[in-house]
Amino acid sequence: MFWKNKGSFRLIPVLPKNYRSICLHAIEIASEPCVVVDNDVVTDFSERGRLTQKGIRNCRNLEIRDGGVGIVGFHDHPSEMWINENYQDFANYCEQQGWLQIQGPAS
């Protein structure tokens, strides 16, 4: 669930700083947003839900999808965050906002 199928898309490695802002912006740009946290679909994006800075930092798996396509996610820890290479503009915007740092080209 939290991995890419071989050949589907390459991943841009990023170092996140503001997990919540990254996630909320990914939800905002998705036409059919689906948020999966530790294998549970999350629908409460408020400060009372799991999509808080602390909540995201403490989860093991996170993926935000647009329909069936992953936009952003990580496995094990937020420092392992990736962004789908097809969402390069999203990655650039988040970096300009100071929410993350792009660590290298998609691979």
Jmol script that loads the backbone (N, CA, C; Angstrom):
load data "model"
ATOM      1  N   MET A   1       0.811  -1.188   0.000  1.00  0.00           N
ATOM      2  CA  MET A   1       0.000   0.000   0.000  1.00  0.00           C
ATOM      3  C   MET A   1       0.862   1.264   0.000  1.00  0.00           C
ATOM      4  N   PHE A   2       1.980   1.257   0.699  1.00  0.00           N
ATOM      5  CA  PHE A   2       2.804   2.451   0.823  1.00  0.00           C
ATOM      6  C   PHE A   2       4.066   2.337  -0.011  1.00  0.00           C
ATOM      7  N   TRP A   3       3.956   1.724  -1.143  1.00  0.00           N
ATOM      8  CA  TRP A   3       5.099   1.601  -2.032  1.00  0.00           C
ATOM      9  C   TRP A   3       4.591   1.813  -3.447  1.00  0.00           C
ATOM     10  N   LYS A   4       5.494   2.097  -4.332  1.00  0.00           N
ATOM     11  CA  LYS A   4       5.095   2.310  -5.718  1.00  0.00           C
ATOM     12  C   LYS A   4       5.241   1.012  -6.496  1.00  0.00           C
ATOM     13  N   ASN A   5       4.369   0.809  -7.439  1.00  0.00           N
ATOM     14  CA  ASN A   5       4.512  -0.322  -8.340  1.00  0.00           C
ATOM     15  C   ASN A   5       5.687  -0.049  -9.258  1.00  0.00           C
ATOM     16  N   LYS A   6       6.414  -1.091  -9.584  1.00  0.00           N
ATOM     17  CA  LYS A   6       7.581  -0.930 -10.451  1.00  0.00           C
ATOM     18  C   LYS A   6       7.179  -0.249 -11.757  1.00  0.00           C
ATOM     19  N   GLY A   7       7.908   0.821 -12.074  1.00  0.00           N
ATOM     20  CA  GLY A   7       7.661   1.524 -13.315  1.00  0.00           C
ATOM     21  C   GLY A   7       6.514   2.511 -13.287  1.00  0.00           C
ATOM     22  N   SER A   8       5.841   2.691 -12.155  1.00  0.00           N
ATOM     23  CA  SER A   8       4.682   3.571 -12.140  1.00  0.00           C
ATOM     24  C   SER A   8       5.078   5.042 -12.091  1.00  0.00           C
ATOM     25  N   PHE A   9       5.968   5.423 -11.198  1.00  0.00           N
ATOM     26  CA  PHE A   9       6.479   6.788 -11.155  1.00  0.00           C
ATOM     27  C   PHE A   9       7.726   6.818 -10.295  1.00  0.00           C
ATOM     28  N   ARG A  10       8.525   7.857 -10.496  1.00  0.00           N
ATOM     29  CA  ARG A  10       9.738   8.014  -9.700  1.00  0.00           C
ATOM     30  C   ARG A  10       9.443   8.953  -8.541  1.00  0.00           C
ATOM     31  N   LEU A  11      10.290   8.903  -7.523  1.00  0.00           N
ATOM     32  CA  LEU A  11      10.054   9.658  -6.297  1.00  0.00           C
ATOM     33  C   LEU A  11      11.089  10.757  -6.111  1.00  0.00           C
ATOM     34  N   ILE A  12      10.620  11.925  -5.701  1.00  0.00           N
ATOM     35  CA  ILE A  12      11.496  13.039  -5.355  1.00  0.00           C
ATOM     36  C   ILE A  12      11.734  12.962  -3.849  1.00  0.00           C
ATOM     37  N   PRO A  13      12.979  12.808  -3.400  1.00  0.00           N
ATOM     38  CA  PRO A  13      13.239  12.781  -1.955  1.00  0.00           C
ATOM     39  C   PRO A  13      13.194  14.199  -1.384  1.00  0.00           C
ATOM     40  N   VAL A  14      12.477  14.356  -0.272  1.00  0.00           N
ATOM     41  CA  VAL A  14      12.370  15.671   0.358  1.00  0.00           C
ATOM     42  C   VAL A  14      12.597  15.550   1.861  1.00  0.00           C
ATOM     43  N   LEU A  15      13.051  16.632   2.460  1.00  0.00           N
ATOM     44  CA  LEU A  15      13.209  16.724   3.906  1.00  0.00           C
ATOM     45  C   LEU A  15      12.142  17.688   4.409  1.00  0.00           C
ATOM     46  N   PRO A  16      11.077  17.170   5.032  1.00  0.00           N
ATOM     47  CA  PRO A  16       9.969  18.025   5.448  1.00  0.00           C
ATOM     48  C   PRO A  16      10.274  18.796   6.727  1.00  0.00           C
ATOM     49  N   LYS A  17       9.666  19.975   6.832  1.00  0.00           N
ATOM     50  CA  LYS A  17       9.765  20.786   8.042  1.00  0.00           C
ATOM     51  C   LYS A  17       8.385  20.997   8.645  1.00  0.00           C
ATOM     52  N   ASN A  18       7.397  21.254   7.799  1.00  0.00           N
ATOM     53  CA  ASN A  18       6.037  21.485   8.279  1.00  0.00           C
ATOM     54  C   ASN A  18       5.124  20.424   7.674  1.00  0.00           C
ATOM     55  N   TYR A  19       5.031  19.287   8.351  1.00  0.00           N
ATOM     56  CA  TYR A  19       4.291  18.134   7.835  1.00  0.00           C
ATOM     57  C   TYR A  19       2.835  18.483   7.535  1.00  0.00           C
ATOM     58  N   ARG A  20       2.192  19.156   8.474  1.00  0.00           N
ATOM     59  CA  ARG A  20       0.765  19.462   8.323  1.00  0.00           C
ATOM     60  C   ARG A  20       0.503  20.330   7.092  1.00  0.00           C
ATOM     61  N   SER A  21       1.295  21.366   6.898  1.00  0.00           N
ATOM     62  CA  SER A  21       1.082  22.252   5.745  1.00  0.00           C
ATOM     63  C   SER A  21       1.279  21.510   4.429  1.00  0.00           C
ATOM     64  N   ILE A  22       2.281  20.644   4.374  1.00  0.00           N
ATOM     65  CA  ILE A  22       2.517  19.837   3.168  1.00  0.00           C
ATOM     66  C   ILE A  22       1.294  18.973   2.885  1.00  0.00           C
ATOM     67  N   CYS A  23       0.810  18.297   3.910  1.00  0.00           N
ATOM     68  CA  CYS A  23      -0.341  17.400   3.747  1.00  0.00           C
ATOM     69  C   CYS A  23      -1.598  18.158   3.337  1.00  0.00           C
ATOM     70  N   LEU A  24      -1.875  19.270   4.009  1.00  0.00           N
ATOM     71  CA  LEU A  24      -3.078  20.031   3.683  1.00  0.00           C
ATOM     72  C   LEU A  24      -3.029  20.578   2.259  1.00  0.00           C
ATOM     73  N   HIS A  25      -1.846  20.984   1.809  1.00  0.00           N
ATOM     74  CA  HIS A  25      -1.742  21.486   0.433  1.00  0.00           C
ATOM     75  C   HIS A  25      -1.915  20.341  -0.570  1.00  0.00           C
ATOM     76  N   ALA A  26      -1.395  19.166  -0.259  1.00  0.00           N
ATOM     77  CA  ALA A  26      -1.590  18.005  -1.143  1.00  0.00           C
ATOM     78  C   ALA A  26      -3.078  17.668  -1.251  1.00  0.00           C
ATOM     79  N   ILE A  27      -3.785  17.726  -0.127  1.00  0.00           N
ATOM     80  CA  ILE A  27      -5.230  17.471  -0.129  1.00  0.00           C
ATOM     81  C   ILE A  27      -5.940  18.527  -0.975  1.00  0.00           C
ATOM     82  N   GLU A  28      -5.493  19.765  -0.842  1.00  0.00           N
ATOM     83  CA  GLU A  28      -6.096  20.882  -1.574  1.00  0.00           C
ATOM     84  C   GLU A  28      -5.942  20.737  -3.087  1.00  0.00           C
ATOM     85  N   ILE A  29      -4.796  20.272  -3.556  1.00  0.00           N
ATOM     86  CA  ILE A  29      -4.574  20.181  -5.008  1.00  0.00           C
ATOM     87  C   ILE A  29      -5.146  18.905  -5.621  1.00  0.00           C
ATOM     88  N   ALA A  30      -5.460  17.919  -4.803  1.00  0.00           N
ATOM     89  CA  ALA A  30      -5.989  16.651  -5.320  1.00  0.00           C
ATOM     90  C   ALA A  30      -7.454  16.808  -5.713  1.00  0.00           C
ATOM     91  N   SER A  31      -7.826  16.256  -6.854  1.00  0.00           N
ATOM     92  CA  SER A  31      -9.232  16.299  -7.261  1.00  0.00           C
ATOM     93  C   SER A  31     -10.048  15.246  -6.513  1.00  0.00           C
ATOM     94  N   GLU A  32      -9.415  14.128  -6.156  1.00  0.00           N
ATOM     95  CA  GLU A  32     -10.058  13.066  -5.371  1.00  0.00           C
ATOM     96  C   GLU A  32      -9.127  12.680  -4.226  1.00  0.00           C
ATOM     97  N   PRO A  33      -8.995  13.540  -3.190  1.00  0.00           N
ATOM     98  CA  PRO A  33      -8.023  13.253  -2.129  1.00  0.00           C
ATOM     99  C   PRO A  33      -8.390  12.027  -1.293  1.00  0.00           C
ATOM    100  N   CYS A  34      -7.371  11.242  -0.995  1.00  0.00           N
ATOM    101  CA  CYS A  34      -7.504  10.088  -0.107  1.00  0.00           C
ATOM    102  C   CYS A  34      -6.273  10.087   0.790  1.00  0.00           C
ATOM    103  N   VAL A  35      -6.502  10.149   2.094  1.00  0.00           N
ATOM    104  CA  VAL A  35      -5.404  10.189   3.058  1.00  0.00           C
ATOM    105  C   VAL A  35      -5.393   8.880   3.827  1.00  0.00           C
ATOM    106  N   VAL A  36      -4.245   8.198   3.811  1.00  0.00           N
ATOM    107  CA  VAL A  36      -4.096   6.931   4.522  1.00  0.00           C
ATOM    108  C   VAL A  36      -2.962   7.088   5.530  1.00  0.00           C
ATOM    109  N   VAL A  37      -3.304   6.894   6.813  1.00  0.00           N
ATOM    110  CA  VAL A  37      -2.331   6.985   7.898  1.00  0.00           C
ATOM    111  C   VAL A  37      -2.313   5.643   8.620  1.00  0.00           C
ATOM    112  N   ASP A  38      -1.172   4.996   8.634  1.00  0.00           N
ATOM    113  CA  ASP A  38      -1.023   3.689   9.290  1.00  0.00           C
ATOM    114  C   ASP A  38      -2.144   2.728   8.898  1.00  0.00           C
ATOM    115  N   ASN A  39      -2.395   2.646   7.599  1.00  0.00           N
ATOM    116  CA  ASN A  39      -3.384   1.740   6.997  1.00  0.00           C
ATOM    117  C   ASN A  39      -4.838   2.094   7.294  1.00  0.00           C
ATOM    118  N   ASP A  40      -5.107   3.278   7.855  1.00  0.00           N
ATOM    119  CA  ASP A  40      -6.472   3.745   8.093  1.00  0.00           C
ATOM    120  C   ASP A  40      -6.750   4.960   7.217  1.00  0.00           C
ATOM    121  N   VAL A  41      -7.914   4.982   6.583  1.00  0.00           N
ATOM    122  CA  VAL A  41      -8.310   6.160   5.814  1.00  0.00           C
ATOM    123  C   VAL A  41      -8.724   7.245   6.798  1.00  0.00           C
ATOM    124  N   VAL A  42      -8.179   8.443   6.611  1.00  0.00           N
ATOM    125  CA  VAL A  42      -8.446   9.574   7.498  1.00  0.00           C
ATOM    126  C   VAL A  42      -9.293  10.591   6.749  1.00  0.00           C
ATOM    127  N   THR A  43     -10.368  11.050   7.406  1.00  0.00           N
ATOM    128  CA  THR A  43     -11.237  12.053   6.788  1.00  0.00           C
ATOM    129  C   THR A  43     -11.319  13.334   7.614  1.00  0.00           C
ATOM    130  N   ASP A  44     -10.818  13.317   8.838  1.00  0.00           N
ATOM    131  CA  ASP A  44     -10.818  14.504   9.699  1.00  0.00           C
ATOM    132  C   ASP A  44      -9.472  15.206   9.556  1.00  0.00           C
ATOM    133  N   PHE A  45      -9.477  16.336   8.858  1.00  0.00           N
ATOM    134  CA  PHE A  45      -8.240  17.082   8.621  1.00  0.00           C
ATOM    135  C   PHE A  45      -8.087  18.251   9.587  1.00  0.00           C
ATOM    136  N   SER A  46      -8.948  18.303  10.605  1.00  0.00           N
ATOM    137  CA  SER A  46      -8.910  19.402  11.571  1.00  0.00           C
ATOM    138  C   SER A  46      -7.765  19.204  12.563  1.00  0.00           C
ATOM    139  N   GLU A  47      -7.566  20.187  13.420  1.00  0.00           N
ATOM    140  CA  GLU A  47      -6.545  20.109  14.474  1.00  0.00           C
ATOM    141  C   GLU A  47      -6.859  19.007  15.487  1.00  0.00           C
ATOM    142  N   ARG A  48      -8.104  18.535  15.519  1.00  0.00           N
ATOM    143  CA  ARG A  48      -8.486  17.460  16.441  1.00  0.00           C
ATOM    144  C   ARG A  48      -8.236  16.074  15.847  1.00  0.00           C
ATOM    145  N   GLY A  49      -7.973  16.024  14.544  1.00  0.00           N
ATOM    146  CA  GLY A  49      -7.751  14.751  13.861  1.00  0.00           C
ATOM    147  C   GLY A  49      -6.301  14.295  13.950  1.00  0.00           C
ATOM    148  N   ARG A  50      -5.968  13.305  13.156  1.00  0.00           N
ATOM    149  CA  ARG A  50      -4.609  12.733  13.152  1.00  0.00           C
ATOM    150  C   ARG A  50      -3.630  13.510  12.282  1.00  0.00           C
ATOM    151  N   LEU A  51      -4.134  14.444  11.499  1.00  0.00           N
ATOM    152  CA  LEU A  51      -3.274  15.177  10.569  1.00  0.00           C
ATOM    153  C   LEU A  51      -2.731  16.462  11.203  1.00  0.00           C
ATOM    154  N   THR A  52      -2.133  16.316  12.368  1.00  0.00           N
ATOM    155  CA  THR A  52      -1.465  17.429  13.045  1.00  0.00           C
ATOM    156  C   THR A  52       0.038  17.215  12.932  1.00  0.00           C
ATOM    157  N   GLN A  53       0.803  18.245  13.244  1.00  0.00           N
ATOM    158  CA  GLN A  53       2.263  18.119  13.189  1.00  0.00           C
ATOM    159  C   GLN A  53       2.716  16.947  14.073  1.00  0.00           C
ATOM    160  N   LYS A  54       2.206  16.891  15.301  1.00  0.00           N
ATOM    161  CA  LYS A  54       2.586  15.825  16.233  1.00  0.00           C
ATOM    162  C   LYS A  54       2.047  14.465  15.771  1.00  0.00           C
ATOM    163  N   GLY A  55       0.803  14.445  15.308  1.00  0.00           N
ATOM    164  CA  GLY A  55       0.202  13.191  14.858  1.00  0.00           C
ATOM    165  C   GLY A  55       0.947  12.585  13.682  1.00  0.00           C
ATOM    166  N   ILE A  56       1.350  13.430  12.740  1.00  0.00           N
ATOM    167  CA  ILE A  56       2.091  12.949  11.571  1.00  0.00           C
ATOM    168  C   ILE A  56       3.478  12.470  11.988  1.00  0.00           C
ATOM    169  N   ARG A  57       4.121  13.216  12.874  1.00  0.00           N
ATOM    170  CA  ARG A  57       5.464  12.836  13.336  1.00  0.00           C
ATOM    171  C   ARG A  57       5.439  11.469  14.027  1.00  0.00           C
ATOM    172  N   ASN A  58       4.332  11.140  14.691  1.00  0.00           N
ATOM    173  CA  ASN A  58       4.245   9.890  15.448  1.00  0.00           C
ATOM    174  C   ASN A  58       3.697   8.710  14.652  1.00  0.00           C
ATOM    175  N   CYS A  59       3.266   8.935  13.407  1.00  0.00           N
ATOM    176  CA  CYS A  59       2.757   7.791  12.641  1.00  0.00           C
ATOM    177  C   CYS A  59       3.897   7.113  11.884  1.00  0.00           C
ATOM    178  N   ARG A  60       3.649   5.897  11.466  1.00  0.00           N
ATOM    179  CA  ARG A  60       4.683   5.109  10.783  1.00  0.00           C
ATOM    180  C   ARG A  60       4.553   5.176   9.262  1.00  0.00           C
ATOM    181  N   ASN A  61       3.335   5.261   8.769  1.00  0.00           N
ATOM    182  CA  ASN A  61       3.073   5.295   7.331  1.00  0.00           C
ATOM    183  C   ASN A  61       2.071   6.393   7.017  1.00  0.00           C
ATOM    184  N   LEU A  62       2.328   7.107   5.948  1.00  0.00           N
ATOM    185  CA  LEU A  62       1.391   8.136   5.503  1.00  0.00           C
ATOM    186  C   LEU A  62       1.459   8.222   3.986  1.00  0.00           C
ATOM    187  N   GLU A  63       0.310   8.327   3.372  1.00  0.00           N
ATOM    188  CA  GLU A  63       0.264   8.574   1.931  1.00  0.00           C
ATOM    189  C   GLU A  63      -0.967   9.404   1.625  1.00  0.00           C
ATOM    190  N   ILE A  64      -0.782  10.435   0.825  1.00  0.00           N
ATOM    191  CA  ILE A  64      -1.890  11.240   0.330  1.00  0.00           C
ATOM    192  C   ILE A  64      -1.959  10.992  -1.161  1.00  0.00           C
ATOM    193  N   ARG A  65      -3.130  10.573  -1.600  1.00  0.00           N
ATOM    194  CA  ARG A  65      -3.327  10.188  -2.995  1.00  0.00           C
ATOM    195  C   ARG A  65      -4.354  11.086  -3.664  1.00  0.00           C
ATOM    196  N   ASP A  66      -4.245  11.167  -4.956  1.00  0.00           N
ATOM    197  CA  ASP A  66      -5.278  11.771  -5.785  1.00  0.00           C
ATOM    198  C   ASP A  66      -5.907  10.609  -6.532  1.00  0.00           C
ATOM    199  N   GLY A  67      -7.040  10.153  -6.037  1.00  0.00           N
ATOM    200  CA  GLY A  67      -7.629   8.922  -6.549  1.00  0.00           C
ATOM    201  C   GLY A  67      -6.724   7.769  -6.159  1.00  0.00           C
ATOM    202  N   GLY A  68      -6.162   7.071  -7.128  1.00  0.00           N
ATOM    203  CA  GLY A  68      -5.261   5.959  -6.842  1.00  0.00           C
ATOM    204  C   GLY A  68      -3.792   6.296  -6.992  1.00  0.00           C
ATOM    205  N   VAL A  69      -3.472   7.563  -7.238  1.00  0.00           N
ATOM    206  CA  VAL A  69      -2.088   7.964  -7.491  1.00  0.00           C
ATOM    207  C   VAL A  69      -1.516   8.685  -6.278  1.00  0.00           C
ATOM    208  N   GLY A  70      -0.405   8.183  -5.760  1.00  0.00           N
ATOM    209  CA  GLY A  70       0.238   8.826  -4.621  1.00  0.00           C
ATOM    210  C   GLY A  70       0.814  10.180  -4.993  1.00  0.00           C
ATOM    211  N   ILE A  71       0.563  11.182  -4.150  1.00  0.00           N
ATOM    212  CA  ILE A  71       1.151  12.514  -4.332  1.00  0.00           C
ATOM    213  C   ILE A  71       2.374  12.644  -3.442  1.00  0.00           C
ATOM    214  N   VAL A  72       2.187  12.332  -2.167  1.00  0.00           N
ATOM    215  CA  VAL A  72       3.241  12.486  -1.168  1.00  0.00           C
ATOM    216  C   VAL A  72       3.045  11.411  -0.109  1.00  0.00           C
ATOM    217  N   GLY A  73       4.146  10.983   0.508  1.00  0.00           N
ATOM    218  CA  GLY A  73       4.025   9.990   1.563  1.00  0.00           C
ATOM    219  C   GLY A  73       5.367   9.648   2.168  1.00  0.00           C
ATOM    220  N   PHE A  74       5.320   8.726   3.124  1.00  0.00           N
ATOM    221  CA  PHE A  74       6.544   8.197   3.719  1.00  0.00           C
ATOM    222  C   PHE A  74       6.245   6.865   4.387  1.00  0.00           C
ATOM    223  N   HIS A  75       7.296   6.116   4.653  1.00  0.00           N
ATOM    224  CA  HIS A  75       7.226   4.870   5.411  1.00  0.00           C
ATOM    225  C   HIS A  75       8.289   4.941   6.494  1.00  0.00           C
ATOM    226  N   ASP A  76       7.945   4.611   7.690  1.00  0.00           N
ATOM    227  CA  ASP A  76       8.801   4.588   8.883  1.00  0.00           C
ATOM    228  C   ASP A  76       8.885   5.932   9.592  1.00  0.00           C
ATOM    229  N   HIS A  77       9.185   7.018   8.895  1.00  0.00           N
ATOM    230  CA  HIS A  77       9.357   8.312   9.565  1.00  0.00           C
ATOM    231  C   HIS A  77       9.208   9.436   8.543  1.00  0.00           C
ATOM    232  N   PRO A  78       8.697  10.609   8.965  1.00  0.00           N
ATOM    233  CA  PRO A  78       8.552  11.717   8.015  1.00  0.00           C
ATOM    234  C   PRO A  78       9.853  12.125   7.319  1.00  0.00           C
ATOM    235  N   SER A  79      10.993  11.853   7.925  1.00  0.00           N
ATOM    236  CA  SER A  79      12.264  12.206   7.273  1.00  0.00           C
ATOM    237  C   SER A  79      12.500  11.372   6.011  1.00  0.00           C
ATOM    238  N   GLU A  80      11.695  10.339   5.804  1.00  0.00           N
ATOM    239  CA  GLU A  80      11.767   9.494   4.606  1.00  0.00           C
ATOM    240  C   GLU A  80      10.743   9.924   3.554  1.00  0.00           C
ATOM    241  N   MET A  81      10.254  11.151   3.645  1.00  0.00           N
ATOM    242  CA  MET A  81       9.172  11.615   2.771  1.00  0.00           C
ATOM    243  C   MET A  81       9.607  11.677   1.305  1.00  0.00           C
ATOM    244  N   TRP A  82       8.645  11.378   0.444  1.00  0.00           N
ATOM    245  CA  TRP A  82       8.834  11.444  -0.997  1.00  0.00           C
ATOM    246  C   TRP A  82       7.646  12.179  -1.617  1.00  0.00           C
ATOM    247  N   ILE A  83       7.861  12.691  -2.819  1.00  0.00           N
ATOM    248  CA  ILE A  83       6.797  13.293  -3.621  1.00  0.00           C
ATOM    249  C   ILE A  83       6.878  12.675  -5.009  1.00  0.00           C
ATOM    250  N   ASN A  84       5.740  12.318  -5.546  1.00  0.00           N
ATOM    251  CA  ASN A  84       5.642  11.770  -6.895  1.00  0.00           C
ATOM    252  C   ASN A  84       6.238  12.779  -7.880  1.00  0.00           C
ATOM    253  N   GLU A  85       7.111  12.312  -8.776  1.00  0.00           N
ATOM    254  CA  GLU A  85       7.771  13.213  -9.729  1.00  0.00           C
ATOM    255  C   GLU A  85       6.778  13.961 -10.615  1.00  0.00           C
ATOM    256  N   ASN A  86       5.584  13.435 -10.794  1.00  0.00           N
ATOM    257  CA  ASN A  86       4.565  14.116 -11.593  1.00  0.00           C
ATOM    258  C   ASN A  86       3.987  15.332 -10.868  1.00  0.00           C
ATOM    259  N   TYR A  87       4.350  15.502  -9.608  1.00  0.00           N
ATOM    260  CA  TYR A  87       3.897  16.638  -8.804  1.00  0.00           C
ATOM    261  C   TYR A  87       5.076  17.545  -8.461  1.00  0.00           C
ATOM    262  N   GLN A  88       5.978  17.727  -9.418  1.00  0.00           N
ATOM    263  CA  GLN A  88       7.152  18.580  -9.219  1.00  0.00           C
ATOM    264  C   GLN A  88       6.750  20.009  -8.848  1.00  0.00           C
ATOM    265  N   ASP A  89       5.694  20.535  -9.466  1.00  0.00           N
ATOM    266  CA  ASP A  89       5.237  21.895  -9.138  1.00  0.00           C
ATOM    267  C   ASP A  89       4.802  21.982  -7.679  1.00  0.00           C
ATOM    268  N   PHE A  90       4.145  20.941  -7.189  1.00  0.00           N
ATOM    269  CA  PHE A  90       3.748  20.872  -5.778  1.00  0.00           C
ATOM    270  C   PHE A  90       4.991  20.892  -4.890  1.00  0.00           C
ATOM    271  N   ALA A  91       5.995  20.098  -5.239  1.00  0.00           N
ATOM    272  CA  ALA A  91       7.243  20.054  -4.466  1.00  0.00           C
ATOM    273  C   ALA A  91       7.919  21.421  -4.460  1.00  0.00           C
ATOM    274  N   ASN A  92       7.981  22.060  -5.619  1.00  0.00           N
ATOM    275  CA  ASN A  92       8.602  23.384  -5.712  1.00  0.00           C
ATOM    276  C   ASN A  92       7.854  24.408  -4.873  1.00  0.00           C
ATOM    277  N   TYR A  93       6.519  24.372  -4.918  1.00  0.00           N
ATOM    278  CA  TYR A  93       5.706  25.304  -4.133  1.00  0.00           C
ATOM    279  C   TYR A  93       5.972  25.112  -2.640  1.00  0.00           C
ATOM    280  N   CYS A  94       5.963  23.863  -2.192  1.00  0.00           N
ATOM    281  CA  CYS A  94       6.204  23.575  -0.772  1.00  0.00           C
ATOM    282  C   CYS A  94       7.592  24.041  -0.346  1.00  0.00           C
ATOM    283  N   GLU A  95       8.573  23.879  -1.231  1.00  0.00           N
ATOM    284  CA  GLU A  95       9.924  24.341  -0.907  1.00  0.00           C
ATOM    285  C   GLU A  95       9.964  25.868  -0.825  1.00  0.00           C
ATOM    286  N   GLN A  96       9.281  26.545  -1.733  1.00  0.00           N
ATOM    287  CA  GLN A  96       9.233  28.013  -1.704  1.00  0.00           C
ATOM    288  C   GLN A  96       8.565  28.529  -0.434  1.00  0.00           C
ATOM    289  N   GLN A  97       7.603  27.776   0.089  1.00  0.00           N
ATOM    290  CA  GLN A  97       6.914  28.167   1.317  1.00  0.00           C
ATOM    291  C   GLN A  97       7.760  27.887   2.562  1.00  0.00           C
ATOM    292  N   GLY A  98       8.850  27.135   2.393  1.00  0.00           N
ATOM    293  CA  GLY A  98       9.708  26.786   3.517  1.00  0.00           C
ATOM    294  C   GLY A  98       9.238  25.565   4.287  1.00  0.00           C
ATOM    295  N   TRP A  99       8.321  24.796   3.689  1.00  0.00           N
ATOM    296  CA  TRP A  99       7.766  23.621   4.357  1.00  0.00           C
ATOM    297  C   TRP A  99       8.649  22.395   4.205  1.00  0.00           C
ATOM    298  N   LEU A 100       9.512  22.385   3.195  1.00  0.00           N
ATOM    299  CA  LEU A 100      10.385  21.239   2.954  1.00  0.00           C
ATOM    300  C   LEU A 100      11.583  21.684   2.142  1.00  0.00           C
ATOM    301  N   GLN A 101      12.545  20.772   2.050  1.00  0.00           N
ATOM    302  CA  GLN A 101      13.716  20.990   1.203  1.00  0.00           C
ATOM    303  C   GLN A 101      13.821  19.799   0.259  1.00  0.00           C
ATOM    304  N   ILE A 102      13.905  20.072  -1.034  1.00  0.00           N
ATOM    305  CA  ILE A 102      14.079  19.004  -2.022  1.00  0.00           C
ATOM    306  C   ILE A 102      15.512  18.503  -1.902  1.00  0.00           C
ATOM    307  N   GLN A 103      15.668  17.189  -1.727  1.00  0.00           N
ATOM    308  CA  GLN A 103      16.973  16.595  -1.458  1.00  0.00           C
ATOM    309  C   GLN A 103      17.723  16.128  -2.700  1.00  0.00           C
ATOM    310  N   GLY A 104      17.043  16.060  -3.824  1.00  0.00           N
ATOM    311  CA  GLY A 104      17.709  15.597  -5.036  1.00  0.00           C
ATOM    312  C   GLY A 104      16.701  15.344  -6.134  1.00  0.00           C
ATOM    313  N   PRO A 105      17.166  14.873  -7.287  1.00  0.00           N
ATOM    314  CA  PRO A 105      16.259  14.591  -8.402  1.00  0.00           C
ATOM    315  C   PRO A 105      15.450  13.318  -8.144  1.00  0.00           C
ATOM    316  N   ALA A 106      14.380  13.177  -8.899  1.00  0.00           N
ATOM    317  CA  ALA A 106      13.553  11.975  -8.794  1.00  0.00           C
ATOM    318  C   ALA A 106      14.362  10.748  -9.179  1.00  0.00           C
ATOM    319  N   SER A 107      14.109   9.668  -8.475  1.00  0.00           N
ATOM    320  CA  SER A 107      14.800   8.417  -8.808  1.00  0.00           C
ATOM    321  C   SER A 107      13.858   7.244  -8.624  1.00  0.00           C
TER     322      SER A 107
END
end "model"
wireframe off; spacefill off
backbone 0.3
color backbone group
